[in-house]
Every structure is written in structure tokens, then in C-alpha cells.
Amino acid sequence: MPQLYATAVLAGILTTLFQVANTAALPNVVGPRQLSAALGYSQSAASAVGIFGASLTGALYAVGRTVPFAVNAVSFAVSAASLRLMRARFQVDRQDVRTTSRLTTEIREGLGWLWRQPVIRFLTLVSAADKVRYGAGYLLIITLARQVGASPLWIGVIFSGAAVGAMAGALVSDRATRRFPLGRIAVVMLWLEALMFPLYALAPNPLLLAAVAAAESLVAPIYAVAMTTHQLAITPDELRGRATSAVSTLTTGALSIGTLAGGALITTLGAKPLVWLCGAWLLILALLTTANRAVRQAPPAGALPQQEATSAAETADMTG
């Protein structure tokens, strides 16, 4: 168990570092005008892998306990090699690079900028609160699946269903991000999740659990693309990594809390009561978001002010 704990902590640290760098660099790789499309393609690719990845894991585990981990290790090596082949510029040129700035100062700057943006500040807090429910959701779905007699393979199918829904949402995320205001996307996402999540408690078999997972996962990628596009579009390049890391710290920490709390609550309350509790939690978040005036008036995430659009075009030309 100590080895598992240490591995999980180290993997979490490295995953967070990669995700922060990946998100902060993306506008300079693809150009701000293609940002929402690039985020949508990224979500689609991840979901496409997830469709067969969950089922493949069950099949590989049947071959041998270490086989899924060996295959995963090879996939990381291939990913690292592919990144080494990239020749894109991940940052714009800066004349005031501070190589000796303290880490605490940079963190404070990122948090300070984030706090001064009312829409991003509120939606980040809502996303963190939603991640608490999301962290509990994994254990909750597995427990419900076992209660209706699902085998490990069927559990994989359920999570593949979630990946199918996520891919479908990712495929339309660019169009939705450009067409609809960020606030409307956030409100609709939370209301749909609040209405659909209780259906997990009513599903009588693994197939319907997979269907609920697919439906419930449909809107999350659209919101994720809209939110990230809006955040990156208004964040100065030198602050993107710091602001992204601040958001990631809140959401990842909330996810961890949700996983721990989910295990304890399933043991104390049972799986189905926890489903209704999570549904009530999502309902509260939906009501708070609907009542927030700044969020309701937020423009479409792809809409840049004229000054930002000009700067974006210059950056896109510079990065090719």
C-alpha cells in the first residue's frame, strides 16, 4: 500500500504539471482563432481513446494483472517521443523574463489575476464544487454496477458509454462555444447534470447505467472547451501557466476530496442515497449559477474584444 500511495501522488503531480503546461502553451501552438476548435479536437481524441480504453483494460487484465500497466507505460513512452518531435513555439518572446522570481510570488500573481476576473472566479469555484461530486462519481458508478450484477467487462462498457457521450459533446463543442454565451452553456450544463445524475439510482441493469453515463457526459466537454477558451483568451501569455495552475489546484484538490468523501459516504449511507445527495448538490450549483448576473451576461467564449482580436491575429501570424 505505501508503494501505491507514493505512485499515485507522484503520478498526480506529474499529470498536473503536464496539463498546466499543455493548456498554457496551446494558444501559441494553434493560434487564438483556432483555440476552441483545437480544444474540441483534443477532447474528442481523448474521448475516442476512452471508448475502447476502458473495455480494453478489462480484457488486458484478464490476460495478466501486470499487462494493462505495461501497455500504459508503453503508451506514455510513445507520447513522450511524439512531443520531442514537435517544433512549435510554446511561448511568445518576452523582454522581461524573470529567471529569479520566487515561486510564491508567481503563485500569488496567478491567484490575484484569477480573483480579479468575476466570471472565471465564480465558475472556477463552481467547477471545484462540481469536482467533489465528480470524484465521488467513479466509486459510486462502480458500486451501483456491482449491485445490479455487472461483471468487470460490463463496468468497462459503462465507462466506455461515458466516453461515447463525451466524444459526441466534444465534436460539437467548437460550434457551441462560438454560438452560445459562456454563461448559458454553464447554466444548461449544470441543470442537465442535476436532472440526469439521479437516473443512476433508477437504472436496473448495466446497459441502462451505460446509457445514463453517456447522456450525463454529453454536456461536460462543451462547457470545458467554452470555459478554457474564455480563460485563455483573456489571460496574458505570461500569466497563463500561473492562472491555469491555480484553477487546476482548486479542481484537482476538490476531485481528491470527493473521492475520499465518496468512499466514506457510500459506506455510511449506501450508494443510492448518495446518488440523490449528489443530485441535490448539483441542483444547488445550478441555482447559484443561474442567479449570478455576471455569468449570465458573459459573452460567447470565442468572442474577443477588438484589441484582443488584433493581438491574437499577430500572435497567430508569428507562430505560423
Secondary structure, DSSP 4 states (H G I P E B T S, - for coil): -HHHHHHHHHHHHHHHHHHHHHHHHHHHHH-GGGHHHHHHHHHHHHHHHHHHHHHHHHHHHHH-TTHHHHHHHHHHHHHHHHHHT-----S---S---TT--HHHHHHHHHHHHHT-HHHHHHHHHHHHHHHHHHHHHHHHHHHHHHTT--HHHHHHHHHHHHHHHHHHHHTHHHHHHHSBHHHHHHHHHHHHHHHTTHHHH--SHHHHHHHHHHHTSSHHHHHHHHHHHHHHHS-HHHHHHHHHHHHHHHHHHHHHHHHHHHHHHHHH-HHHHHHHHHHHHHHHHHHHHH-HHHHTPPBTT---HHHHHHHHHHHHHH-
